[in-house]
Amino acid sequence: MMRIAAIILAGGLGSRLWPRSTERTPKQFVHVLGEGTLIQNTVMRLMPFVSTEDVYVVTPADMVHHVSEQLPVLRTANIFVEPFGRNTGPSIALSATLLRERMGDDGVMIVLPADHIISSVREFQNTLELATSVAGSTNNIVTIGVAPTRADTGYGYIQAGEEIVGEGSSYVGAVHRVRTFAEKPDVATAQRFIDAGDFVWNSGIFVGKVGTILSAIERHLPDHAPLFSLLTKHIGTDLYPDFLENVFKQIRSVSFDIGVMEKARNVCVVDGTFGWSDVGTWDELYRLSMKDGRNNVIEGNVVTLNANSCLVYGTSARVIGVVGVDNLVVVETDSAVMICRRGQTEQVKDLVDLLRRRHIGNRS
């Protein structure tokens, strides 16, 4: 019987959702929509497709306390601790290295971000069932694509190629070779992708056998692979923490998408038949949220007068008054206030970078 584990990537900073998301408490650990935090909801929708003992979270050392507090169902051994963040390439290399000791090369790992919103849990699990079936019976890395509903410039895209026909009827029309990955496009390019009809959004979720993932890392990240191979000798020993820190000091920061997925030839894509969002910006949160009669999204101690199509989000006890404005995003926390025009919230990340360069706090 195929053994399946889920690896939840919980190291992102979510700076485009500042000041709700901060360095100390990134967006995966805060309430955004619905019940629970994003990482709690990520774990819940895996149940019962993946058993609790086979759910793992990989996160930097300074985020472990959030994981432990918010996911008490996880054993300490199921939290893979990075000394510090080095992007998703090293996170996945570390996770696969540790999983090999527990599951062997034929165990199947589902890798997914901690900070996405997915509607229709049943459809999500049906998609995972297909993806794990393909990954477990082949040497492919299976990524999940979501049919685009608009020419969005905030997402990466995947171009699907020829269909893969398997023994099971569930494969028919649902599994394709990946022709190419495309990074976040401009508006015109995104529209061309939509018009072409063979592009899907890159959900950031992928599935593969542990051995397949490690082989891909060895082939496409040759500077990383030997260090993680040496790490294997120290797993479970007193030397492991120091050796792991030395590994992370030597490796470069690289995303798994760029370092491995875009180079590998054995990548296919399955259709994700569920609603999906990475909730990456305040614009996206506005799009997903219920609106009032004036098309406003209001949360917190907020009073509006002649305001239209605004998102006003308060987290403290202070009253926020918004008068005579349209298409604004106003976000207030105990430590900061951010005001931005709707449609320009991608620039919040640039604002956070500016605050960091000027040594103005955005950590709290």
For each residue, the residues with C-beta under 8 A, 3 or more apart:
1:
2: 106 107 108 132 136
3: 54 103 106 107 108
4: 49 50 54 107 108 109 110 132
5: 50 54 55 56 99 102 103 107 108 109 110
6: 46 50 54 55 56 109 110 111 112
7: 56 57 58 80 92 95 99 109 110 111 112
8: 39 42 43 55 56 57 58 112 113 114
9: 12 58 88 91 92 111 112 113 114
10: 28 29 39 57 58 59 63 67 114 115
11: 58 59 60 63 82 85 88 91
12: 9 26 27 28 113 114 115
13: 21 23 26
14: 17 18 21 26 27 28 115 280
15: 18 21 348 349 352 353
16: 21 280 281 282 345 346 348 349 352
17: 14 20 21 27 32 279 280 281 282 285 348
18: 14 15 21 22 336 338 348 349 351 352 362
19: 22 331 332 333 335 336 337 338 362
20: 17 27 30 32 313 315 331 333
21: 13 14 15 16 17 18 25 26 27 30
22: 18 19 25 26 335 362 363 364
23: 13 26 362 363
24: 363 364
25: 21 22 29 30 66
26: 12 13 14 21 22 23 29 30 63 115
27: 12 14 17 20 21 30 32 38 115 279
28: 10 12 14 37 38 39 42 113 114 115
29: 10 25 26 37 38 39 63 66 70
30: 20 21 25 26 27 37 38
31: 36 37
32: 17 20 27 37 38 117 279 285
33: 117 279 285 288 289
34: 41 117
35: 41
36: 31 40 41 44
37: 28 29 30 31 32 40 41 70
38: 27 28 29 30 32 41 42 114 115 116 117 279
39: 8 10 28 29 42 43 57 66 67 70 71 114 115
40: 36 37 43 44 70 71
41: 34 35 36 37 38 44 45 117
42: 8 28 38 39 45 46 112 113 114 115 116
43: 8 39 40 46 47 55 71 73 74
44: 36 40 41 47
45: 41 42 118 121 124 125
46: 6 42 43 49 50 55 110
47: 43 44 50 52
48: 51
49: 4 46 125 128 129
50: 4 5 6 46 47 54 55 110
51: 48 54 55
52: 47 55 73 74
53: 75 78
54: 3 4 5 6 50 51
55: 5 6 8 43 46 50 51 52 74 78
56: 5 6 7 8 74 78 79 80 95 99
57: 7 8 10 39 67 71 74 78 79 80 114
58: 7 8 9 10 11 79 80 81 82 91 92 94 95
59: 10 11 63 64 66 67 79 80 81 82
60: 11 63 64 81 82 83 84 85
61: 64 81 82 83 84
62: 84
63: 10 11 26 29 59 60 66 67
64: 59 60 61 67 68 79 81
65: 68 69
66: 25 29 39 59 63 69 70
67: 10 39 57 59 63 64 70 71 74 79
68: 64 65 71 72 74 76 79
69: 65 66 72
70: 29 37 39 40 66 67
71: 39 40 43 57 67 68 74
72: 68 69
73: 43 52
74: 43 52 55 56 57 67 68 71 78 79
75: 53 78
76: 68 79
77:
78: 53 55 56 57 74 75
79: 56 57 58 59 64 67 68 74 76
80: 7 56 57 58 59 94 95 98
81: 58 59 60 61 64
82: 11 58 59 60 61 85 86 90 91 94 244 248
83: 60 61 241 244 245 248 249
84: 60 61 62 248
85: 11 60 82 253
86: 82 89 90 91 248 251 252 253 254
87: 90 91 253 254 255 256
88: 9 11 91 92 255 256 257
89: 86 92 93 217 221 224 253 254 255 256 258 259 260
90: 82 86 87 93 94 224 248 251 253 254
91: 9 11 58 82 86 87 88 94 95 256
92: 7 9 58 88 89 95 96 111 213 217 256 260
93: 89 90 96 97 214 217 221 224 225 228
94: 58 80 82 90 91 97 98 228 231 244
95: 7 56 58 80 91 92 98 99 109 111
96: 92 93 99 100 109 210 213 214 217
97: 93 94 100 101 214 228 229 231 232 235
98: 80 94 95 101 102 235
99: 5 7 56 95 96 102 103 107 109 210
100: 96 97 103 104 105 107 210 211 214 232
101: 97 98 232 235
102: 5 98 99 107
103: 3 5 99 100 106 107 109 210
104: 100 107 210 211
105: 100 209 210 211 214
106: 2 3 103 136 209 210 211
107: 2 3 4 5 99 100 102 103 104 209 210
108: 2 3 4 5 132 135 136 207 208 209 210
109: 4 5 6 7 95 96 99 103 207 208 209 210 213
110: 4 5 6 7 46 50 128 131 132 205 206 207
111: 6 7 9 92 95 205 206 207 256
112: 6 7 8 9 42 116 204 205
113: 8 9 12 28 42 116 204 205 278
114: 8 9 10 12 28 38 39 42 57
115: 10 12 14 26 27 28 38 39 42 278 279
116: 38 42 112 113 203 204 276 277 278 279
117: 32 33 34 38 41 275 276 277 278 279 288
118: 45 121 124 274 275 276 277
119: 274 275 276
120: 123 124 273 274 275
121: 45 118 124 125 274
122: 125 126
123: 120 126 127 273 274
124: 45 118 120 121 127 128 272 274
125: 45 49 121 122 128 129
126: 122 123 129 130 273
127: 123 124 130 131 144 270 271 272 273 274
128: 49 110 124 125 131 132 207
129: 49 125 126 132 133
130: 126 127 133 134 170 171 174 175 270
131: 110 127 128 134 135 142 144 206 207 270
132: 2 4 108 110 128 129 135 136 142 207
133: 129 130 136 137 168 170
134: 130 131 137 138 140 142 164 166 171 175 207 268 270
135: 108 131 132 138 140 141 142 207 208 209 212
136: 2 106 108 132 133 209
137: 133 134 166
138: 134 135
139: 209 212 266
140: 134 135 164 208 212 266 267 268
141: 135 206 207 208 212 213 216 261 264 266 267 268
142: 131 132 134 135 175 206 207 208 267 268 269 270
143: 158 178 202 203 205 206 207 261 267 268 269 270
144: 127 131 203 205 206 207 269 270 272
145: 158 160 200 201 202 203 269 270 271 272
146: 200 201 203 272 274 276
147: 200 201 271 272
148: 151 152 155 157 193 194 199 200 201
149:
150: 194
151: 148 187 190 191 193 194
152: 148 155 190 201
153: 184 185 186 187 190 346
154: 184 278 280 281 284 346
155: 148 152 184 201 202 278
156: 181 182 183 184 201 202 257
157: 148 181 182 185 190 193 199 200 201 202
158: 143 145 178 180 181 182 199 200 201 202 269
159: 178 179 180 181 182 193 196 198 199
160: 145 176 177 178 179 198 199 200 269
161: 176 177 178 179 198
162: 176 177
163: 173 175 176
164: 134 140 171 175 176 177 268
165: 171 172
166: 134 137 170 171 175
167: 171
168: 133 171
169: 172
170: 130 133 166 174
171: 130 134 164 165 166 167 168 174 175
172: 165 169
173: 163
174: 130 170 171 270 271
175: 130 134 142 163 164 166 171 268 269 270
176: 160 161 162 163 164 268 269
177: 160 161 162 164 267 268 269
178: 143 158 159 160 161 181 267 268 269
179: 159 160 161 198
180: 158 159
181: 156 157 158 159 178 202 257 261 262
182: 156 157 158 159 185 189 193 199
183: 156
184: 153 154 155 156
185: 153 157 182 188 189 190 193
186: 153 189 190
187: 151 153 190 191
188: 185 191 192
189: 182 185 186 192 193
190: 151 152 153 157 185 186 187 193 194
191: 151 187 188 194 195
192: 188 189 195 196
193: 148 151 157 159 182 185 189 190 196 199
194: 148 150 151 190 191 197 199
195: 191 192
196: 159 192 193 199
197: 194
198: 159 160 161 179
199: 148 157 158 159 160 182 193 194 196
200: 145 146 147 148 157 158 160 269 271 272
201: 145 146 147 148 152 155 156 157 158 276
202: 143 145 155 156 157 158 181 257
203: 116 143 144 145 146 272 276
204: 112 113 116 257 278
205: 110 111 112 113 143 144 272
206: 110 111 131 141 142 143 144 261
207: 108 109 110 111 128 131 132 134 135 141 142 143 144
208: 108 109 135 140 141 142 212 213 216
209: 105 106 107 108 109 135 136 139 212 213
210: 96 99 100 103 104 105 106 107 108 109 213 214
211: 100 104 105 106 214 215
212: 135 139 140 141 208 209 215 216 266
213: 92 96 109 141 208 209 210 216 217
214: 93 96 97 100 105 210 211 217 218 225
215: 211 212 218 219
216: 141 208 212 213 219 220 260 264 266
217: 89 92 93 96 213 214 220 221 224 225 228 260
218: 214 215 221 222 225
219: 215 216 222 264
220: 216 217 259 260 263 264
221: 89 93 217 218 224 225 254 259 260
222: 218 219 225 226
223: 226 227 251 252
224: 89 90 93 217 221 227 228 251 254 259
225: 93 214 217 218 221 222 228 229
226: 222 223 229 230
227: 223 224 230 231 247 250 251
228: 93 94 97 217 224 225 231 232 247
229: 97 225 226 232
230: 226 227 233 234 243 247
231: 94 97 227 228 234 235 240 243 244 247
232: 97 100 101 228 229 235
233: 230
234: 230 231 237 239 240 243 244
235: 97 98 101 231 232 240
236: 240
237: 234 240
238: 241
239: 234 242 243
240: 231 234 235 236 237 243 244
241: 83 238 244 245
242: 239 245 246
243: 230 231 234 239 240 246 247
244: 82 83 94 231 234 240 241 247 248
245: 83 241 242 248 249
246: 242 243 249 250
247: 227 228 230 231 243 244 250 251
248: 82 83 84 86 90 244 245 251
249: 83 245 246
250: 227 246 247
251: 86 90 223 224 227 247 248
252: 86 223
253: 85 86 87 89 90
254: 86 87 89 90 221 224 258 259
255: 87 88 89 258 259
256: 87 88 89 91 92 111 259 260 261
257: 88 156 181 202 204 260 261 262
258: 89 254 255 261 262
259: 89 220 221 224 254 255 256 262 263
260: 89 92 216 217 220 221 256 257 263 264
261: 141 143 181 206 256 257 258 264 267
262: 181 257 258 259
263: 220 259 260
264: 141 216 219 220 260 261 267
265:
266: 139 140 141 212 216
267: 140 141 142 143 177 178 261 264
268: 134 140 141 142 143 164 175 176 177 178
269: 142 143 144 145 158 160 175 176 177 178 200
270: 127 130 131 134 142 143 144 145 174 175
271: 127 145 147 174 200
272: 124 127 144 145 146 147 200 203 205 276
273: 120 123 126 127
274: 118 119 120 121 123 124 127 146
275: 117 118 119 120
276: 116 117 118 119 146 201 203 272
277: 116 117 118 280 284 288
278: 113 115 116 117 154 155 204 284
279: 17 27 32 33 38 115 116 117 284 285 288
280: 14 16 17 154 277 284
281: 16 17 154 284 285 345 346 348
282: 16 17 285 286 311 313 329 331 340 342 345 348
283: 286 287 329 342 343 345 346
284: 154 277 278 279 280 281 287 288
285: 17 32 33 279 281 282 288 289 297 311
286: 282 283 289 297 311 329 342
287: 283 284
288: 33 117 277 279 284 285
289: 33 285 286 297 311
290: 297
291: 294 295 296 297
292: 295 296 297 298
293:
294: 291 304 307 308 309
295: 291 292 308 309
296: 291 292 304 307 308 309 310 311 312
297: 285 286 289 290 291 292 310 311 312 313
298: 292 302 304 312
299: 302 312 313 314
300: 312 313 314 315 316 320 332
301: 314 316 317 318 319 320
302: 298 299 312 314 319 320 321 322
303: 319 320 321 322
304: 294 296 298 307 310 312 321 322 323
305: 321 322 323 324
306: 323 324
307: 294 296 304 310 312 322 323 324 325 326 328
308: 294 295 296 326 327
309: 294 295 296 326 327 342
310: 296 297 304 307 322 325 326 327 328 329 330 342
311: 282 285 286 289 296 297 328 329 330 331 342
312: 296 297 298 299 300 302 304 307 320 322 328 329 330 331
313: 20 282 297 299 300 329 330 331 332
314: 299 300 301 302 318 320 331 332
315: 20 300 332 333 334
316: 300 301 332 333 334
317: 301
318: 301 314 332
319: 301 302 303
320: 300 301 302 303 312 314 330 332
321: 302 303 304 305
322: 302 303 304 305 307 310 312 325 328 330
323: 304 305 306 307
324: 305 306 307
325: 307 310 322 328
326: 307 308 309 310
327: 308 309 310 341 342 343
328: 307 310 311 312 322 325 339 340 341 342
329: 282 283 286 310 311 312 313 338 339 340 341 342 345
330: 310 311 312 313 320 322 337 338 339
331: 19 20 282 311 312 313 314 337 338 339
332: 19 300 313 314 315 316 318 320 336 337 338
333: 19 20 315 316 336 337
334: 315 316 364
335: 19 22 361 364
336: 18 19 332 333 362
337: 19 330 331 332 333
338: 18 19 329 330 331 332 348 351
339: 328 329 330 331
340: 282 328 329 344 345 347 348
341: 327 328 329 344
342: 282 283 286 309 310 311 327 328 329 345
343: 283 327
344: 340 341 347
345: 16 281 282 283 329 340 342 348
346: 16 153 154 281 283 349
347: 340 344 350 351
348: 15 16 17 18 281 282 338 340 345 351 352
349: 15 16 18 346 352 353
350: 347 353 354
351: 18 338 347 348 354 355
352: 15 16 18 348 349 355 356 362
353: 15 349 350 356 357
354: 350 351 357 358
355: 351 352 358 360 361 362
356: 352 353 359 360 362
357: 353 354
358: 354 355
359: 356
360: 355 356
361: 335 355 364
362: 18 19 22 23 336 352 355 356
363: 22 23 24
364: 22 24 334 335 361
